[in-house]
Amino acid sequence: MPSTSPTVQIIGAGPTGSLAALALAEQGCFVCLRDLQSATALQSRSRAYAITHSSRRLLCRLGLWADLLEHLVPFDRLDLRDQATGQRAVFRLDDLAGSNQDHGAIGWILDHRPLMTVLLERLNQHSRVQLSLGEQPSHEDDDSTLPSLEVAADGPRSLTRTSWGIGVWRWPYRQGCLTAKVVLRGVRAGTAYELFRPEGPMAVLPLGGETYQVVWSAPLARCQQRAALPAALFLDQLAAVLPHGVQPDLLLDQPAAFPQEWMLSRRFNRGSGVLIGEAAHRCHPVGGQGLNLCWRDVEDLVRTVGSTSNPRRMAGRYSRRRIIDVLLVGVATDVLVRLFSNRQPVLLPLRWLSIQALARVGFLRRFSLRAMTDGPLQLCRSLPD
């Protein structure tokens, strides 16, 4: 670290803001993390995240992996199906890069509540972190003599981004996303599904035992209608779209529906302030890239803070570091959604050929999985492991 480490003000204590606070504190920064939500509210969200190997490495470096290990549900098989063409490709452990294979999983599924519980516990115990949750921000204790970096991690409708005068590009999808936790039978242990359907992609993610998170994309009005159905009718509709032999038995939470869009901030910095996570970008959930892309923001922010003591230079360098990764992931997920979420006859041969190639050519599976699990910028680099 530079001889004068900056103080860092972080707005937004969700998974990305909290992880950034811990990572920067470990770098020697004094961090003030604030959020208008209380700790209880921050932990109460009902959803799960796909954790890839890029995120695993970051969590290991911060000493969080061991704390989260009992809550991480690994999967060693990713079953990809295009229901319009009837084609299927299966990714297995030997499709991973060599050092990633040693960890015994293509990826992991992590529930929101234990993730936030572990993060907030670590932040409360850290001597260089000041937490301000569930209250209006106060600047009485700020030390204005130290260089300060401001980090906005307050989500896709970021008020901080708006106050900085940074606009965004938005490309709304004609889709919403419905999430629900269900009990399923008939699924091979350690399997996650990515199903391409004409109305939109669907992911089925293992949460341990027979419990699964369903991430179901469809026109928003249809998602909202399904979310409002009685449990029995919801399970009936779910049974009609799951792979043959997989049956839903029980709905464990209230399904939630929300709109989907590809959102990109027009810039990632202003002065000595930076945008991270969904305050800067948002992509379709296909492929489970969202949180992992946000956490690569954290990784690059930490590297940038370690390279200079000037907050304005930090902000500019961070912005230049992040743009390529964010664009590549955004474009890739957008192409997948537009190619596979339709009934266009002219596209069916291309879809058939794409899945057939993945099923038959090992190099293509390894290339695709490397991009998904390590990020597109790691394709031509040796892995840090």
PEGIZI-V952329 format. One record per backbone hydrogen bond with DSSP energy under -0.5 kcal/mol. CO is the residue of the C=O (numbers start at 1). NH is the residue of the N-H. E is the energy in kcal/mol with one decimal. If there is no record, write none. Layout:
# PEGIZI-V952329
co-><CO & CO>
nh-><NH & NH>
e-><E & E>
This chain:
# PEGIZI-V952329
co-><3 & 6 & 7 & 8 & 8 & 9 & 10 & 10 & 11 & 14 & 15 & 16 & 17 & 18 & 19 & 20 & 21 & 22 & 23 & 24 & 25 & 29 & 30 & 31 & 31 & 32 & 32 & 33 & 34 & 35 & 35 & 37 & 38 & 39 & 40 & 41 & 45 & 47 & 49 & 49 & 50 & 51 & 52 & 53 & 54 & 55 & 56 & 57 & 58 & 59 & 59 & 60 & 64 & 65 & 68 & 68 & 69 & 72 & 73 & 75 & 75 & 76 & 77 & 77 & 78 & 78 & 79 & 79 & 80 & 81 & 81 & 82 & 82 & 82 & 87 & 89 & 91 & 92 & 93 & 97 & 97 & 98 & 100 & 100 & 101 & 107 & 108 & 109 & 110 & 111 & 112 & 113 & 114 & 115 & 116 & 117 & 118 & 119 & 120 & 121 & 122 & 123 & 126 & 128 & 129 & 130 & 132 & 139 & 142 & 143 & 147 & 149 & 150 & 151 & 151 & 152 & 155 & 158 & 159 & 160 & 161 & 162 & 165 & 167 & 169 & 171 & 173 & 175 & 176 & 177 & 178 & 179 & 180 & 181 & 181 & 182 & 182 & 183 & 183 & 185 & 188 & 190 & 190 & 192 & 193 & 194 & 194 & 195 & 195 & 196 & 197 & 201 & 202 & 203 & 204 & 205 & 208 & 210 & 211 & 211 & 212 & 212 & 213 & 213 & 214 & 214 & 215 & 215 & 216 & 218 & 219 & 219 & 220 & 221 & 222 & 223 & 224 & 226 & 230 & 231 & 232 & 233 & 234 & 235 & 236 & 238 & 238 & 243 & 245 & 247 & 250 & 250 & 253 & 256 & 258 & 260 & 261 & 262 & 263 & 264 & 268 & 270 & 272 & 273 & 274 & 276 & 277 & 277 & 280 & 282 & 285 & 286 & 289 & 290 & 291 & 292 & 293 & 294 & 295 & 296 & 297 & 298 & 299 & 300 & 301 & 302 & 304 & 304 & 305 & 309 & 310 & 311 & 312 & 313 & 314 & 315 & 316 & 317 & 318 & 319 & 322 & 323 & 324 & 325 & 326 & 327 & 328 & 329 & 330 & 331 & 332 & 333 & 334 & 335 & 336 & 337 & 340 & 344 & 344 & 345 & 345 & 347 & 348 & 349 & 350 & 351 & 352 & 353 & 354 & 355 & 356 & 357 & 360 & 361 & 362 & 363 & 364 & 365 & 366 & 367 & 368 & 369 & 370 & 370 & 371 & 373 & 375 & 376 & 378>
nh-><5 & 30 & 149 & 10 & 32 & 151 & 12 & 34 & 153 & 18 & 19 & 20 & 21 & 22 & 23 & 24 & 25 & 26 & 27 & 29 & 28 & 31 & 8 & 33 & 130 & 10 & 34 & 132 & 12 & 134 & 135 & 134 & 42 & 43 & 44 & 44 & 47 & 112 & 51 & 110 & 52 & 108 & 56 & 57 & 58 & 59 & 60 & 61 & 62 & 64 & 65 & 63 & 68 & 69 & 71 & 72 & 72 & 74 & 109 & 106 & 107 & 93 & 79 & 192 & 80 & 91 & 81 & 194 & 89 & 83 & 196 & 85 & 86 & 87 & 82 & 80 & 78 & 95 & 96 & 100 & 101 & 102 & 103 & 105 & 104 & 75 & 51 & 73 & 49 & 115 & 116 & 117 & 118 & 119 & 120 & 121 & 122 & 123 & 124 & 125 & 126 & 126 & 129 & 31 & 131 & 33 & 35 & 142 & 144 & 146 & 7 & 9 & 274 & 11 & 153 & 276 & 158 & 162 & 163 & 164 & 166 & 165 & 167 & 266 & 264 & 262 & 175 & 260 & 218 & 258 & 216 & 256 & 214 & 252 & 253 & 184 & 212 & 249 & 250 & 247 & 191 & 76 & 77 & 79 & 204 & 81 & 196 & 197 & 202 & 83 & 200 & 217 & 195 & 215 & 193 & 213 & 211 & 184 & 207 & 208 & 182 & 214 & 205 & 215 & 180 & 216 & 203 & 217 & 178 & 176 & 222 & 223 & 224 & 225 & 226 & 227 & 228 & 229 & 234 & 235 & 236 & 237 & 238 & 239 & 240 & 241 & 242 & 246 & 247 & 185 & 183 & 252 & 255 & 179 & 177 & 173 & 263 & 171 & 282 & 169 & 275 & 273 & 150 & 270 & 152 & 279 & 280 & 281 & 265 & 263 & 288 & 289 & 293 & 294 & 295 & 296 & 297 & 298 & 299 & 300 & 301 & 302 & 303 & 304 & 305 & 306 & 307 & 308 & 308 & 311 & 314 & 315 & 316 & 317 & 318 & 319 & 320 & 321 & 322 & 323 & 326 & 327 & 328 & 329 & 330 & 331 & 332 & 333 & 334 & 335 & 336 & 337 & 338 & 339 & 340 & 341 & 342 & 347 & 348 & 348 & 349 & 351 & 352 & 353 & 354 & 355 & 356 & 357 & 358 & 359 & 360 & 361 & 362 & 365 & 366 & 367 & 368 & 369 & 370 & 371 & 372 & 373 & 374 & 375 & 375 & 54 & 378 & 379 & 381>
e-><-0.7 & -0.8 & -2.5 & -0.6 & -2.9 & -3.5 & -0.6 & -2.6 & -3.2 & -2.8 & -1.7 & -2.4 & -2.1 & -2.1 & -2.7 & -2.6 & -2.0 & -2.2 & -0.9 & -2.2 & -1.5 & -0.6 & -2.6 & -0.6 & -3.0 & -3.0 & -0.5 & -2.6 & -3.0 & -1.9 & -0.8 & -1.2 & -2.3 & -1.4 & -0.7 & -0.8 & -1.0 & -2.5 & -0.6 & -2.5 & -0.5 & -2.2 & -2.2 & -2.1 & -1.3 & -2.7 & -2.5 & -2.2 & -1.5 & -2.7 & -1.0 & -1.5 & -1.8 & -1.2 & -2.0 & -0.9 & -0.8 & -0.7 & -2.3 & -2.3 & -1.3 & -0.6 & -0.6 & -2.5 & -0.7 & -2.9 & -0.5 & -2.4 & -2.7 & -0.7 & -3.6 & -0.5 & -1.9 & -0.8 & -2.6 & -2.9 & -2.3 & -2.0 & -2.1 & -0.7 & -1.7 & -0.7 & -1.7 & -0.5 & -1.9 & -2.3 & -3.8 & -2.4 & -2.7 & -1.4 & -2.6 & -2.5 & -2.3 & -2.3 & -2.7 & -2.0 & -2.3 & -2.4 & -2.4 & -1.4 & -0.8 & -0.7 & -1.3 & -3.2 & -0.6 & -2.7 & -2.2 & -1.1 & -0.9 & -1.4 & -2.7 & -2.8 & -2.5 & -2.9 & -0.7 & -2.5 & -1.4 & -1.4 & -2.5 & -1.7 & -2.1 & -1.5 & -0.6 & -2.8 & -2.4 & -1.7 & -0.7 & -1.7 & -1.5 & -2.0 & -3.3 & -2.0 & -3.3 & -3.0 & -0.8 & -0.5 & -3.1 & -3.4 & -1.1 & -2.5 & -1.2 & -1.3 & -1.2 & -3.0 & -2.0 & -2.3 & -0.5 & -0.7 & -2.7 & -2.6 & -1.5 & -2.2 & -3.6 & -2.7 & -2.3 & -2.9 & -2.0 & -2.7 & -3.1 & -0.6 & -2.8 & -0.5 & -2.9 & -0.5 & -1.7 & -0.6 & -2.5 & -0.6 & -2.5 & -4.3 & -0.6 & -2.1 & -2.6 & -2.2 & -2.4 & -2.5 & -1.2 & -1.2 & -2.5 & -2.5 & -1.7 & -2.1 & -2.3 & -2.5 & -1.2 & -1.5 & -1.1 & -2.2 & -0.5 & -2.5 & -2.7 & -0.5 & -0.6 & -2.4 & -2.6 & -2.1 & -0.7 & -2.4 & -2.6 & -3.1 & -2.5 & -2.3 & -2.3 & -2.4 & -3.0 & -1.4 & -2.0 & -1.7 & -3.0 & -2.5 & -2.5 & -0.5 & -2.5 & -1.9 & -2.4 & -1.4 & -1.1 & -1.3 & -1.9 & -2.3 & -2.4 & -2.4 & -1.9 & -2.2 & -2.6 & -1.6 & -1.7 & -0.6 & -0.5 & -0.7 & -2.5 & -2.4 & -2.0 & -2.9 & -2.8 & -2.1 & -1.9 & -2.2 & -2.0 & -1.4 & -2.2 & -2.4 & -2.7 & -2.3 & -2.3 & -2.8 & -2.3 & -2.5 & -2.0 & -2.6 & -2.1 & -2.3 & -2.4 & -2.5 & -2.3 & -1.7 & -0.6 & -1.3 & -0.8 & -0.6 & -0.6 & -2.4 & -2.8 & -2.5 & -2.4 & -2.2 & -2.2 & -2.5 & -2.0 & -2.5 & -1.9 & -2.6 & -0.7 & -1.5 & -2.6 & -2.8 & -2.6 & -2.7 & -2.3 & -2.0 & -2.1 & -2.9 & -2.2 & -0.6 & -1.0 & -2.2 & -1.7 & -1.2 & -1.5>
